[in-house]
Amino acid sequence: QHDDPEKMARAVSLVVHEDVGAEDAVERAGLAVEA
């Protein structure tokens, strides 16, 4: 059962990183469109 919290934390971490990457990509795309 000790592995479950770690797996959850890793899953959340991956999701957070993916969300940040997506937002960054959208912002870059927006800047490219504006430019």
C-alpha distance matrix in Angstrom:
0.0 3.8 5.3 5.4 7.7 9.5 10.2 11.4 13.5 14.9 15.8 17.5 19.2 20.6 21.8 23.4 25.1 26.4 27.8 29.5 30.9 32.2 33.9 35.4 36.7 38.2 39.8 41.3 42.6 44.1 45.8 47.1 48.5 50.2 51.6
3.8 0.0 3.8 5.5 6.2 7.2 9.2 10.7 11.7 13.2 15.0 16.3 17.4 19.2 20.9 22.0 23.5 25.1 26.7 28.0 29.4 31.1 32.6 33.8 35.4 37.1 38.4 39.8 41.3 42.9 44.3 45.7 47.4 48.8 50.1
5.3 3.8 0.0 3.8 5.7 5.3 6.2 8.7 10.0 10.6 12.2 14.3 15.2 16.5 18.4 19.9 21.0 22.4 24.3 25.7 26.8 28.4 30.3 31.4 32.7 34.5 36.1 37.2 38.7 40.5 41.9 43.1 44.8 46.4 47.6
5.4 5.5 3.8 0.0 3.8 5.4 5.1 6.1 8.5 9.8 10.4 12.2 14.0 15.2 16.4 18.1 19.8 20.9 22.4 24.2 25.5 26.7 28.5 30.0 31.3 32.8 34.5 35.9 37.1 38.7 40.4 41.7 43.1 44.8 46.2
7.7 6.2 5.7 3.8 0.0 3.8 5.5 5.0 6.1 8.5 9.8 10.4 12.0 14.1 15.2 16.2 18.1 19.8 20.8 22.3 24.0 25.5 26.8 28.3 29.9 31.3 32.7 34.3 35.8 37.1 38.7 40.2 41.7 43.1 44.6
9.5 7.2 5.3 5.4 3.8 0.0 3.8 5.4 5.0 6.1 8.5 9.8 10.3 12.2 14.2 15.1 16.3 18.1 19.8 20.9 22.3 24.1 25.6 26.7 28.3 30.1 31.4 32.6 34.3 35.9 37.2 38.6 40.3 41.8 43.0
10.2 9.2 6.2 5.1 5.5 3.8 0.0 3.8 5.4 5.1 6.0 8.5 9.7 10.5 12.2 14.1 15.2 16.3 18.2 19.9 20.9 22.3 24.3 25.5 26.7 28.4 30.1 31.3 32.6 34.4 36.0 37.1 38.7 40.4 41.7
11.4 10.7 8.7 6.1 5.0 5.4 3.8 0.0 3.8 5.4 5.0 6.1 8.4 9.8 10.5 12.1 14.1 15.2 16.4 18.2 19.8 20.9 22.5 24.1 25.5 26.8 28.5 30.1 31.3 32.7 34.5 35.9 37.2 38.8 40.3
13.5 11.7 10.0 8.5 6.1 5.0 5.4 3.8 0.0 3.8 5.5 5.1 6.0 8.6 9.9 10.4 12.1 14.1 15.2 16.3 18.1 19.8 21.0 22.3 24.1 25.6 26.8 28.3 30.0 31.3 32.7 34.3 35.9 37.2 38.6
14.9 13.2 10.6 9.8 8.5 6.1 5.1 5.4 3.8 0.0 3.8 5.5 4.9 6.1 8.6 9.8 10.4 12.1 14.1 15.3 16.3 18.2 19.9 20.9 22.3 24.2 25.6 26.7 28.3 30.0 31.3 32.6 34.3 35.9 37.1
15.8 15.0 12.2 10.4 9.8 8.5 6.0 5.0 5.5 3.8 0.0 3.8 5.4 5.2 6.2 8.6 9.9 10.5 12.3 14.3 15.3 16.4 18.4 19.9 20.9 22.5 24.3 25.6 26.7 28.5 30.2 31.3 32.8 34.5 35.9
17.5 16.3 14.3 12.2 10.4 9.8 8.5 6.1 5.1 5.5 3.8 0.0 3.8 5.4 5.1 6.1 8.6 9.8 10.4 12.2 14.1 15.2 16.4 18.2 19.8 21.0 22.4 24.2 25.5 26.8 28.5 30.0 31.4 32.8 34.4
19.2 17.4 15.2 14.0 12.0 10.3 9.7 8.4 6.0 4.9 5.4 3.8 0.0 3.8 5.5 5.1 6.1 8.5 9.9 10.6 12.2 14.2 15.4 16.4 18.2 19.9 21.1 22.4 24.2 25.6 26.9 28.4 30.1 31.5 32.7
20.6 19.2 16.5 15.2 14.1 12.2 10.5 9.8 8.6 6.1 5.2 5.4 3.8 0.0 3.8 5.4 5.1 6.0 8.5 9.9 10.4 12.1 14.2 15.2 16.2 18.2 19.8 20.8 22.2 24.1 25.6 26.6 28.3 30.1 31.2
21.8 20.9 18.4 16.4 15.2 14.2 12.2 10.5 9.9 8.6 6.2 5.1 5.5 3.8 0.0 3.8 5.5 5.0 6.1 8.6 9.7 10.4 12.2 14.1 15.1 16.3 18.2 19.8 20.8 22.3 24.2 25.5 26.7 28.4 30.0
23.4 22.0 19.9 18.1 16.2 15.1 14.1 12.1 10.4 9.8 8.6 6.1 5.1 5.4 3.8 0.0 3.8 5.4 5.1 6.2 8.6 9.8 10.6 12.2 14.1 15.3 16.5 18.3 19.8 21.0 22.5 24.2 25.6 26.9 28.4
25.1 23.5 21.0 19.8 18.1 16.3 15.2 14.1 12.1 10.4 9.9 8.6 6.1 5.1 5.5 3.8 0.0 3.8 5.4 5.1 6.1 8.6 9.9 10.4 12.2 14.2 15.2 16.3 18.2 19.8 20.9 22.3 24.2 25.6 26.7
26.4 25.1 22.4 20.9 19.8 18.1 16.3 15.2 14.1 12.1 10.5 9.8 8.5 6.0 5.0 5.4 3.8 0.0 3.8 5.5 5.0 6.1 8.6 9.8 10.4 12.2 14.2 15.2 16.3 18.2 19.8 20.8 22.3 24.2 25.5
27.8 26.7 24.3 22.4 20.8 19.8 18.2 16.4 15.2 14.1 12.3 10.4 9.9 8.5 6.1 5.1 5.4 3.8 0.0 3.8 5.4 5.0 6.2 8.5 9.8 10.5 12.2 14.1 15.2 16.4 18.3 19.8 20.9 22.4 24.2
29.5 28.0 25.7 24.2 22.3 20.9 19.9 18.2 16.3 15.3 14.3 12.2 10.6 9.9 8.6 6.2 5.1 5.5 3.8 0.0 3.8 5.4 5.1 6.1 8.5 9.8 10.5 12.2 14.1 15.2 16.4 18.2 19.8 20.9 22.3
30.9 29.4 26.8 25.5 24.0 22.3 20.9 19.8 18.1 16.3 15.3 14.1 12.2 10.4 9.7 8.6 6.1 5.0 5.4 3.8 0.0 3.8 5.5 5.0 6.1 8.6 9.8 10.4 12.1 14.1 15.2 16.3 18.2 19.8 20.8
32.2 31.1 28.4 26.7 25.5 24.1 22.3 20.9 19.8 18.2 16.4 15.2 14.2 12.1 10.4 9.8 8.6 6.1 5.0 5.4 3.8 0.0 3.8 5.4 5.0 6.2 8.6 9.8 10.4 12.2 14.2 15.2 16.4 18.3 19.8
33.9 32.6 30.3 28.5 26.8 25.6 24.3 22.5 21.0 19.9 18.4 16.4 15.4 14.2 12.2 10.6 9.9 8.6 6.2 5.1 5.5 3.8 0.0 3.8 5.4 5.0 6.1 8.6 9.7 10.4 12.2 14.1 15.2 16.3 18.2
35.4 33.8 31.4 30.0 28.3 26.7 25.5 24.1 22.3 20.9 19.9 18.2 16.4 15.2 14.1 12.2 10.4 9.8 8.5 6.1 5.0 5.4 3.8 0.0 3.8 5.4 5.1 6.1 8.5 9.8 10.5 12.2 14.2 15.2 16.3
36.7 35.4 32.7 31.3 29.9 28.3 26.7 25.5 24.1 22.3 20.9 19.8 18.2 16.2 15.1 14.1 12.2 10.4 9.8 8.5 6.1 5.0 5.4 3.8 0.0 3.8 5.4 5.1 6.1 8.5 9.8 10.4 12.2 14.2 15.2
38.2 37.1 34.5 32.8 31.3 30.1 28.4 26.8 25.6 24.2 22.5 21.0 19.9 18.2 16.3 15.3 14.2 12.2 10.5 9.8 8.6 6.2 5.0 5.4 3.8 0.0 3.8 5.4 5.0 6.1 8.6 9.7 10.4 12.2 14.1
39.8 38.4 36.1 34.5 32.7 31.4 30.1 28.5 26.8 25.6 24.3 22.4 21.1 19.8 18.2 16.5 15.2 14.2 12.2 10.5 9.8 8.6 6.1 5.1 5.4 3.8 0.0 3.8 5.4 5.0 6.2 8.6 9.8 10.5 12.2
41.3 39.8 37.2 35.9 34.3 32.6 31.3 30.1 28.3 26.7 25.6 24.2 22.4 20.8 19.8 18.3 16.3 15.2 14.1 12.2 10.4 9.8 8.6 6.1 5.1 5.4 3.8 0.0 3.8 5.4 5.0 6.1 8.6 9.8 10.4
42.6 41.3 38.7 37.1 35.8 34.3 32.6 31.3 30.0 28.3 26.7 25.5 24.2 22.2 20.8 19.8 18.2 16.3 15.2 14.1 12.1 10.4 9.7 8.5 6.1 5.0 5.4 3.8 0.0 3.8 5.5 5.0 6.2 8.6 9.8
44.1 42.9 40.5 38.7 37.1 35.9 34.4 32.7 31.3 30.0 28.5 26.8 25.6 24.1 22.3 21.0 19.8 18.2 16.4 15.2 14.1 12.2 10.4 9.8 8.5 6.1 5.0 5.4 3.8 0.0 3.8 5.4 5.1 6.2 8.5
45.8 44.3 41.9 40.4 38.7 37.2 36.0 34.5 32.7 31.3 30.2 28.5 26.9 25.6 24.2 22.5 20.9 19.8 18.3 16.4 15.2 14.2 12.2 10.5 9.8 8.6 6.2 5.0 5.5 3.8 0.0 3.8 5.4 5.1 6.0
47.1 45.7 43.1 41.7 40.2 38.6 37.1 35.9 34.3 32.6 31.3 30.0 28.4 26.6 25.5 24.2 22.3 20.8 19.8 18.2 16.3 15.2 14.1 12.2 10.4 9.7 8.6 6.1 5.0 5.4 3.8 0.0 3.8 5.5 5.1
48.5 47.4 44.8 43.1 41.7 40.3 38.7 37.2 35.9 34.3 32.8 31.4 30.1 28.3 26.7 25.6 24.2 22.3 20.9 19.8 18.2 16.4 15.2 14.2 12.2 10.4 9.8 8.6 6.2 5.1 5.4 3.8 0.0 3.8 5.4
50.2 48.8 46.4 44.8 43.1 41.8 40.4 38.8 37.2 35.9 34.5 32.8 31.5 30.1 28.4 26.9 25.6 24.2 22.4 20.9 19.8 18.3 16.3 15.2 14.2 12.2 10.5 9.8 8.6 6.2 5.1 5.5 3.8 0.0 3.8
51.6 50.1 47.6 46.2 44.6 43.0 41.7 40.3 38.6 37.1 35.9 34.4 32.7 31.2 30.0 28.4 26.7 25.5 24.2 22.3 20.8 19.8 18.2 16.3 15.2 14.1 12.2 10.4 9.8 8.5 6.0 5.1 5.4 3.8 0.0
